Amino acid sequence: MKKQYMDSNRVSELQKRDTEIEPSVIMRAVCEYCHVDEGDIVSKKKDEKLDSARTLIMYLCRKYTDMSLEGIGKMLGIRDHTKVMSGIFSVKREMESGSAYAYSIAAIEEYMFNNH
């Protein structure tokens, strides 16, 4: 999937959606957007690209599923739910600071809603 920036109205429209999405759809969308393999997401591999993808999955799973923090962690191979809390908080903080995270989230959301 090609990374692209969308206007702020489109971002706001997508962020207001209140629809449940399957975790597998979220993982697939994030992996495609970030150009990482789903197998690497659940592995113990660590690098910046994988960590970023994992935190995006944490945030989107919390937003669009009824999964617990523990459930999200288990899906990603993370044992400690506080790491999931920290990941979700870091995405929220980045989005509030006006970083490109908001555009990345919106592009992933658009893909999820159009391809599930």
PyMOL CGO cylinders between C-alpha atoms (Angstrom):
from pymol import cmd
from pymol.cgo import CYLINDER

trace = [
    CYLINDER, 0.00, 0.00, 0.00, 1.37, 3.38, -0.95, 0.3, 1, 1, 1, 1, 1, 1,
    CYLINDER, 1.37, 3.38, -0.95, 1.84, 5.88, 1.85, 0.3, 1, 1, 1, 1, 1, 1,
    CYLINDER, 1.84, 5.88, 1.85, -0.06, 9.03, 1.20, 0.3, 1, 1, 1, 1, 1, 1,
    CYLINDER, -0.06, 9.03, 1.20, -1.13, 12.06, 3.18, 0.3, 1, 1, 1, 1, 1, 1,
    CYLINDER, -1.13, 12.06, 3.18, -4.78, 12.97, 3.41, 0.3, 1, 1, 1, 1, 1, 1,
    CYLINDER, -4.78, 12.97, 3.41, -6.37, 16.27, 4.28, 0.3, 1, 1, 1, 1, 1, 1,
    CYLINDER, -6.37, 16.27, 4.28, -7.32, 16.88, 7.91, 0.3, 1, 1, 1, 1, 1, 1,
    CYLINDER, -7.32, 16.88, 7.91, -11.07, 16.66, 7.21, 0.3, 1, 1, 1, 1, 1, 1,
    CYLINDER, -11.07, 16.66, 7.21, -10.67, 13.11, 5.91, 0.3, 1, 1, 1, 1, 1, 1,
    CYLINDER, -10.67, 13.11, 5.91, -8.57, 12.20, 8.96, 0.3, 1, 1, 1, 1, 1, 1,
    CYLINDER, -8.57, 12.20, 8.96, -11.24, 13.53, 11.32, 0.3, 1, 1, 1, 1, 1, 1,
    CYLINDER, -11.24, 13.53, 11.32, -14.00, 11.70, 9.46, 0.3, 1, 1, 1, 1, 1, 1,
    CYLINDER, -14.00, 11.70, 9.46, -12.20, 8.39, 9.74, 0.3, 1, 1, 1, 1, 1, 1,
    CYLINDER, -12.20, 8.39, 9.74, -11.27, 8.89, 13.39, 0.3, 1, 1, 1, 1, 1, 1,
    CYLINDER, -11.27, 8.89, 13.39, -14.94, 9.34, 14.32, 0.3, 1, 1, 1, 1, 1, 1,
    CYLINDER, -14.94, 9.34, 14.32, -15.97, 5.90, 13.05, 0.3, 1, 1, 1, 1, 1, 1,
    CYLINDER, -15.97, 5.90, 13.05, -17.14, 3.56, 15.77, 0.3, 1, 1, 1, 1, 1, 1,
    CYLINDER, -17.14, 3.56, 15.77, -17.05, 0.18, 14.05, 0.3, 1, 1, 1, 1, 1, 1,
    CYLINDER, -17.05, 0.18, 14.05, -15.55, -3.04, 15.34, 0.3, 1, 1, 1, 1, 1, 1,
    CYLINDER, -15.55, -3.04, 15.34, -12.86, -4.52, 13.12, 0.3, 1, 1, 1, 1, 1, 1,
    CYLINDER, -12.86, -4.52, 13.12, -11.32, -7.97, 13.44, 0.3, 1, 1, 1, 1, 1, 1,
    CYLINDER, -11.32, -7.97, 13.44, -7.79, -7.93, 14.93, 0.3, 1, 1, 1, 1, 1, 1,
    CYLINDER, -7.79, -7.93, 14.93, -6.51, -9.90, 11.92, 0.3, 1, 1, 1, 1, 1, 1,
    CYLINDER, -6.51, -9.90, 11.92, -7.70, -7.10, 9.60, 0.3, 1, 1, 1, 1, 1, 1,
    CYLINDER, -7.70, -7.10, 9.60, -5.91, -4.53, 11.74, 0.3, 1, 1, 1, 1, 1, 1,
    CYLINDER, -5.91, -4.53, 11.74, -2.70, -6.55, 11.78, 0.3, 1, 1, 1, 1, 1, 1,
    CYLINDER, -2.70, -6.55, 11.78, -2.80, -7.12, 8.02, 0.3, 1, 1, 1, 1, 1, 1,
    CYLINDER, -2.80, -7.12, 8.02, -3.43, -3.42, 7.30, 0.3, 1, 1, 1, 1, 1, 1,
    CYLINDER, -3.43, -3.42, 7.30, -0.63, -2.22, 9.59, 0.3, 1, 1, 1, 1, 1, 1,
    CYLINDER, -0.63, -2.22, 9.59, 1.83, -4.80, 8.26, 0.3, 1, 1, 1, 1, 1, 1,
    CYLINDER, 1.83, -4.80, 8.26, 1.10, -3.83, 4.70, 0.3, 1, 1, 1, 1, 1, 1,
    CYLINDER, 1.10, -3.83, 4.70, 1.35, -0.10, 5.47, 0.3, 1, 1, 1, 1, 1, 1,
    CYLINDER, 1.35, -0.10, 5.47, 4.61, -0.51, 7.40, 0.3, 1, 1, 1, 1, 1, 1,
    CYLINDER, 4.61, -0.51, 7.40, 6.05, -3.10, 4.98, 0.3, 1, 1, 1, 1, 1, 1,
    CYLINDER, 6.05, -3.10, 4.98, 6.65, -5.72, 7.67, 0.3, 1, 1, 1, 1, 1, 1,
    CYLINDER, 6.65, -5.72, 7.67, 5.82, -9.41, 7.80, 0.3, 1, 1, 1, 1, 1, 1,
    CYLINDER, 5.82, -9.41, 7.80, 3.02, -10.55, 10.12, 0.3, 1, 1, 1, 1, 1, 1,
    CYLINDER, 3.02, -10.55, 10.12, 5.29, -13.32, 11.40, 0.3, 1, 1, 1, 1, 1, 1,
    CYLINDER, 5.29, -13.32, 11.40, 7.86, -10.75, 12.47, 0.3, 1, 1, 1, 1, 1, 1,
    CYLINDER, 7.86, -10.75, 12.47, 5.22, -8.79, 14.40, 0.3, 1, 1, 1, 1, 1, 1,
    CYLINDER, 5.22, -8.79, 14.40, 4.55, -11.72, 16.74, 0.3, 1, 1, 1, 1, 1, 1,
    CYLINDER, 4.55, -11.72, 16.74, 8.20, -12.75, 16.97, 0.3, 1, 1, 1, 1, 1, 1,
    CYLINDER, 8.20, -12.75, 16.97, 10.72, -11.55, 19.52, 0.3, 1, 1, 1, 1, 1, 1,
    CYLINDER, 10.72, -11.55, 19.52, 12.56, -9.54, 16.84, 0.3, 1, 1, 1, 1, 1, 1,
    CYLINDER, 12.56, -9.54, 16.84, 13.16, -5.94, 17.77, 0.3, 1, 1, 1, 1, 1, 1,
    CYLINDER, 13.16, -5.94, 17.77, 13.85, -3.01, 15.53, 0.3, 1, 1, 1, 1, 1, 1,
    CYLINDER, 13.85, -3.01, 15.53, 12.34, 0.43, 15.10, 0.3, 1, 1, 1, 1, 1, 1,
    CYLINDER, 12.34, 0.43, 15.10, 10.12, -0.53, 12.17, 0.3, 1, 1, 1, 1, 1, 1,
    CYLINDER, 10.12, -0.53, 12.17, 8.63, -3.55, 13.99, 0.3, 1, 1, 1, 1, 1, 1,
    CYLINDER, 8.63, -3.55, 13.99, 8.19, -1.63, 17.24, 0.3, 1, 1, 1, 1, 1, 1,
    CYLINDER, 8.19, -1.63, 17.24, 6.36, 1.14, 15.41, 0.3, 1, 1, 1, 1, 1, 1,
    CYLINDER, 6.36, 1.14, 15.41, 4.07, -1.36, 13.67, 0.3, 1, 1, 1, 1, 1, 1,
    CYLINDER, 4.07, -1.36, 13.67, 3.35, -3.11, 16.98, 0.3, 1, 1, 1, 1, 1, 1,
    CYLINDER, 3.35, -3.11, 16.98, 2.36, 0.13, 18.68, 0.3, 1, 1, 1, 1, 1, 1,
    CYLINDER, 2.36, 0.13, 18.68, 0.06, 1.03, 15.79, 0.3, 1, 1, 1, 1, 1, 1,
    CYLINDER, 0.06, 1.03, 15.79, -1.59, -2.39, 16.09, 0.3, 1, 1, 1, 1, 1, 1,
    CYLINDER, -1.59, -2.39, 16.09, -1.98, -1.91, 19.86, 0.3, 1, 1, 1, 1, 1, 1,
    CYLINDER, -1.98, -1.91, 19.86, -3.63, 1.47, 19.39, 0.3, 1, 1, 1, 1, 1, 1,
    CYLINDER, -3.63, 1.47, 19.39, -5.98, 0.34, 16.61, 0.3, 1, 1, 1, 1, 1, 1,
    CYLINDER, -5.98, 0.34, 16.61, -6.93, -2.88, 18.40, 0.3, 1, 1, 1, 1, 1, 1,
    CYLINDER, -6.93, -2.88, 18.40, -7.82, -0.90, 21.50, 0.3, 1, 1, 1, 1, 1, 1,
    CYLINDER, -7.82, -0.90, 21.50, -9.84, 1.57, 19.41, 0.3, 1, 1, 1, 1, 1, 1,
    CYLINDER, -9.84, 1.57, 19.41, -11.70, -0.88, 17.16, 0.3, 1, 1, 1, 1, 1, 1,
    CYLINDER, -11.70, -0.88, 17.16, -12.00, -4.11, 19.17, 0.3, 1, 1, 1, 1, 1, 1,
    CYLINDER, -12.00, -4.11, 19.17, -13.20, -5.09, 22.61, 0.3, 1, 1, 1, 1, 1, 1,
    CYLINDER, -13.20, -5.09, 22.61, -9.89, -6.84, 23.31, 0.3, 1, 1, 1, 1, 1, 1,
    CYLINDER, -9.89, -6.84, 23.31, -8.36, -6.39, 26.73, 0.3, 1, 1, 1, 1, 1, 1,
    CYLINDER, -8.36, -6.39, 26.73, -4.84, -5.07, 27.12, 0.3, 1, 1, 1, 1, 1, 1,
    CYLINDER, -4.84, -5.07, 27.12, -3.79, -8.59, 28.03, 0.3, 1, 1, 1, 1, 1, 1,
    CYLINDER, -3.79, -8.59, 28.03, -5.47, -9.97, 24.89, 0.3, 1, 1, 1, 1, 1, 1,
    CYLINDER, -5.47, -9.97, 24.89, -3.73, -7.46, 22.66, 0.3, 1, 1, 1, 1, 1, 1,
    CYLINDER, -3.73, -7.46, 22.66, -0.42, -8.30, 24.29, 0.3, 1, 1, 1, 1, 1, 1,
    CYLINDER, -0.42, -8.30, 24.29, -0.99, -12.03, 23.89, 0.3, 1, 1, 1, 1, 1, 1,
    CYLINDER, -0.99, -12.03, 23.89, -1.80, -11.57, 20.19, 0.3, 1, 1, 1, 1, 1, 1,
    CYLINDER, -1.80, -11.57, 20.19, 1.51, -9.72, 19.73, 0.3, 1, 1, 1, 1, 1, 1,
    CYLINDER, 1.51, -9.72, 19.73, 3.59, -12.03, 21.91, 0.3, 1, 1, 1, 1, 1, 1,
    CYLINDER, 3.59, -12.03, 21.91, 3.91, -9.44, 24.68, 0.3, 1, 1, 1, 1, 1, 1,
    CYLINDER, 3.91, -9.44, 24.68, 3.53, -10.81, 28.19, 0.3, 1, 1, 1, 1, 1, 1,
    CYLINDER, 3.53, -10.81, 28.19, 3.16, -7.60, 30.13, 0.3, 1, 1, 1, 1, 1, 1,
    CYLINDER, 3.16, -7.60, 30.13, -0.06, -5.60, 29.62, 0.3, 1, 1, 1, 1, 1, 1,
    CYLINDER, -0.06, -5.60, 29.62, 1.70, -2.44, 30.84, 0.3, 1, 1, 1, 1, 1, 1,
    CYLINDER, 1.70, -2.44, 30.84, 3.82, -2.49, 27.66, 0.3, 1, 1, 1, 1, 1, 1,
    CYLINDER, 3.82, -2.49, 27.66, 0.58, -2.43, 25.69, 0.3, 1, 1, 1, 1, 1, 1,
    CYLINDER, 0.58, -2.43, 25.69, -0.69, 0.51, 27.78, 0.3, 1, 1, 1, 1, 1, 1,
    CYLINDER, -0.69, 0.51, 27.78, 2.58, 2.33, 27.18, 0.3, 1, 1, 1, 1, 1, 1,
    CYLINDER, 2.58, 2.33, 27.18, 2.41, 1.67, 23.43, 0.3, 1, 1, 1, 1, 1, 1,
    CYLINDER, 2.41, 1.67, 23.43, -1.14, 2.98, 23.17, 0.3, 1, 1, 1, 1, 1, 1,
    CYLINDER, -1.14, 2.98, 23.17, -0.22, 6.05, 25.22, 0.3, 1, 1, 1, 1, 1, 1,
    CYLINDER, -0.22, 6.05, 25.22, 2.81, 6.75, 23.01, 0.3, 1, 1, 1, 1, 1, 1,
    CYLINDER, 2.81, 6.75, 23.01, 0.65, 6.71, 19.85, 0.3, 1, 1, 1, 1, 1, 1,
    CYLINDER, 0.65, 6.71, 19.85, -1.88, 9.07, 21.45, 0.3, 1, 1, 1, 1, 1, 1,
    CYLINDER, -1.88, 9.07, 21.45, 0.91, 11.40, 22.56, 0.3, 1, 1, 1, 1, 1, 1,
    CYLINDER, 0.91, 11.40, 22.56, 2.45, 11.42, 19.07, 0.3, 1, 1, 1, 1, 1, 1,
    CYLINDER, 2.45, 11.42, 19.07, -0.92, 12.16, 17.48, 0.3, 1, 1, 1, 1, 1, 1,
    CYLINDER, -0.92, 12.16, 17.48, -1.56, 15.04, 19.87, 0.3, 1, 1, 1, 1, 1, 1,
    CYLINDER, -1.56, 15.04, 19.87, 1.84, 16.55, 19.11, 0.3, 1, 1, 1, 1, 1, 1,
    CYLINDER, 1.84, 16.55, 19.11, 0.87, 16.92, 15.46, 0.3, 1, 1, 1, 1, 1, 1,
    CYLINDER, 0.87, 16.92, 15.46, 3.23, 14.30, 14.11, 0.3, 1, 1, 1, 1, 1, 1,
    CYLINDER, 3.23, 14.30, 14.11, 2.63, 12.27, 10.95, 0.3, 1, 1, 1, 1, 1, 1,
    CYLINDER, 2.63, 12.27, 10.95, 1.13, 9.51, 13.12, 0.3, 1, 1, 1, 1, 1, 1,
    CYLINDER, 1.13, 9.51, 13.12, -2.36, 10.94, 12.61, 0.3, 1, 1, 1, 1, 1, 1,
    CYLINDER, -2.36, 10.94, 12.61, -1.97, 10.63, 8.85, 0.3, 1, 1, 1, 1, 1, 1,
    CYLINDER, -1.97, 10.63, 8.85, -0.55, 7.11, 9.15, 0.3, 1, 1, 1, 1, 1, 1,
    CYLINDER, -0.55, 7.11, 9.15, -3.44, 6.04, 11.38, 0.3, 1, 1, 1, 1, 1, 1,
    CYLINDER, -3.44, 6.04, 11.38, -5.96, 7.57, 8.97, 0.3, 1, 1, 1, 1, 1, 1,
    CYLINDER, -5.96, 7.57, 8.97, -4.41, 5.82, 5.96, 0.3, 1, 1, 1, 1, 1, 1,
    CYLINDER, -4.41, 5.82, 5.96, -4.45, 2.48, 7.80, 0.3, 1, 1, 1, 1, 1, 1,
    CYLINDER, -4.45, 2.48, 7.80, -8.05, 3.05, 8.93, 0.3, 1, 1, 1, 1, 1, 1,
    CYLINDER, -8.05, 3.05, 8.93, -9.11, 3.84, 5.38, 0.3, 1, 1, 1, 1, 1, 1,
    CYLINDER, -9.11, 3.84, 5.38, -7.49, 0.62, 4.18, 0.3, 1, 1, 1, 1, 1, 1,
    CYLINDER, -7.49, 0.62, 4.18, -9.16, -1.39, 6.97, 0.3, 1, 1, 1, 1, 1, 1,
    CYLINDER, -9.16, -1.39, 6.97, -12.63, -0.04, 6.28, 0.3, 1, 1, 1, 1, 1, 1,
    CYLINDER, -12.63, -0.04, 6.28, -12.33, -0.48, 2.54, 0.3, 1, 1, 1, 1, 1, 1,
    CYLINDER, -12.33, -0.48, 2.54, -10.80, -3.97, 2.61, 0.3, 1, 1, 1, 1, 1, 1,
    CYLINDER, -10.80, -3.97, 2.61, -12.48, -5.99, 5.36, 0.3, 1, 1, 1, 1, 1, 1,
]
cmd.load_cgo(trace, "trace")
